[in-house]
C-alpha cells in the first residue's frame, strides 16, 4: 500500500481513505474505513469513463448484480455510487496479498494450494455467472490469498467497461494480455467461458510461476493466446488435464466453473481451504499485514462526498437506495486537499459542497479551458452542445436554465472580462518574457483531487500585453481536448502571469478561458498554478521537451 499523494482524495462517499492499494487500466483502488470502523477497498474508476452514458448505465446494472453475488470466495460489494461525477464502488477488504505478489516473492504454490485456489475460484465464477455477469479480467492481481481462502475481486466492473471500448481503442484493452480468452482478443462476444480460460491461465501461473503464454510484449502475448498452444511447465496428472481443458481455444470445449470446482475438490472448496492451505511464509506475511492494518489511520479528516464536490445524488440521499446509508454531512469550511495550493501538506482550498437538493433553479459554474477538467477530470455531467460543464461546483451563483434551448450561463472566466489588450496590460509594457521560459513544456495536471490529463505549454518571446504562446490539453487516453491562447500579463521574478482565452481548436466542453494563471520556473521545471477555486485549483509540474 502506498500513502496518499498530494491531489488524491481523502474520502470517497462516507469512507475515509487510508492509502492507495493500486491502480490499473480501469481506475485506482484505495484502502478506506467506514464511519463504523469497517475496512473496505474503494475503487474509483478513471474519470474519462464517467463521460460515457453507456458506461454509466452498464456500470449501474453490473454493480447492482454484483451486490447480489453471495459467493464465499468473492469480496462482497458493500456500497457504490454509479451516478457520482466519478463513479465508485466499495467492497469488503481482503487481508491477503494478490496472487501475483505472492508468487513473485515466495515462488509457485504447492499442488494442494493450487487445487484449493482453483476450486474456490471456480465456485466464485459459478456464482458470478449465475447473476448474468462475466468478469472479463480474471488475472493473478485480481485474486487475493487470505488465510481463510482465496477471493476473486473486481467482478462487475470490467464488463461495464466492455460495453464502451474495444481492443482498438487508444490505450485501452478489456482484460489483460496473456490471460484473455481468444474470443476476447478477436472482439467476439465473451461469455462465462472466457472467464474459465482466464482461470486456467491463472492456475498455470500459480503452479509454475509463469504465464502459459509468455512473451515480452502485448502483441506477442495476444498472438500466442490466439494461435499457439499453452506452455504448462511441469504440471502433471489430473491437474494438467483440467487446466488444459480450461485453455481450449474453442469456448465450447471448456468446462463449466462448477464442473471444474467439483473435479478439483469433490467435497467443495471449503474442504481444501483449511488452516495451513497456504505455505508458511505466506501465512506469516498475511498475519503481519493483518496486525499492521489495525494501526493504520486515515491521513486527514474526512470530507462528506469524496474526491470532488458531488451533487446530492452522490452524497447519498434516497437516490442511492440499497447501496448503503448516507454519509454524514460535510464539515463547514474549506475542503482539505493536501498540497492543493502548492504549499505542502495541510494546505486548503475553499470549495463549497452542496449537501442536498436546493430550492429554485439549479446552479453551476464552468471550469477553466486552460485545464479542461471538462473531460480530463470528468468531474461533472457534460451539457452536450452547450460548451460547458454544468454543476461541477454547485452553488456558484450562475443560473443554469433548465428549459431546452435556454441560454447557457456565463462562464466564470468570461465574467472576469476579456483579456487585456496589448498596451493595456497589468505589467510594464516594456517587460519581456525571459529566455528561460521559452520552449515547450509538458506534464500531468490534476485538479479537485483527481488526475486531469496532460498539459503542453508552448512559450515564445513576447512583451507584456502580447500573445506569448498556447496551452493544450489531452485527456488520460491522449485525446485532444482544449487549446488556450496565452497573453502575457506581467513578470514577477521567476513567475510569468498570463491570461488564457479559448483557441480555435478548443472543443465544446471548453470554456472561454481564465485570467491570472501563474507559470513558475523552479528546479528546471515549469509549475502550472491556477488559484481559480471554481475550476478546482488546477496545477501540475511540466518538464521541458524543447527549447531552453
Secondary structure by P-SEA (a helix, b strand, c coil): ccccccccccccccccccccccccccbbbbbbccccbbbbbbbbccccccccaaaaaaaaaaaaaaaaccccccccccccccccccccccccccccccaaaaaaccccccaaaaaaaaaaaaaaaaaaaaacccccccccccbbbcccbbbbcccccaaaaaaccccccccccccccccccccccccccccaaaaaaaaaaaaaaaaccccccccccaaaaaaaaccccccccccccaaaaaaaaaacccccccccaaaaaaaacccccccccccccccaaaaaaaaaaaaaaaacccccccccccccccccccccccccccccccccccccccccccccccccccbbbbbbbbcccccccbbbbbcccccccccccccccccccccccccccccccbbbbcccccccccccccccccccccccccccccccccccccbbbbbccccccccccbbbbbbccccccccccbbbbbcccccccbbbbbbbccccccbbbbcccccccccccccccccbbbbbbcccbbbbbbcccccccccbbbbbcccc
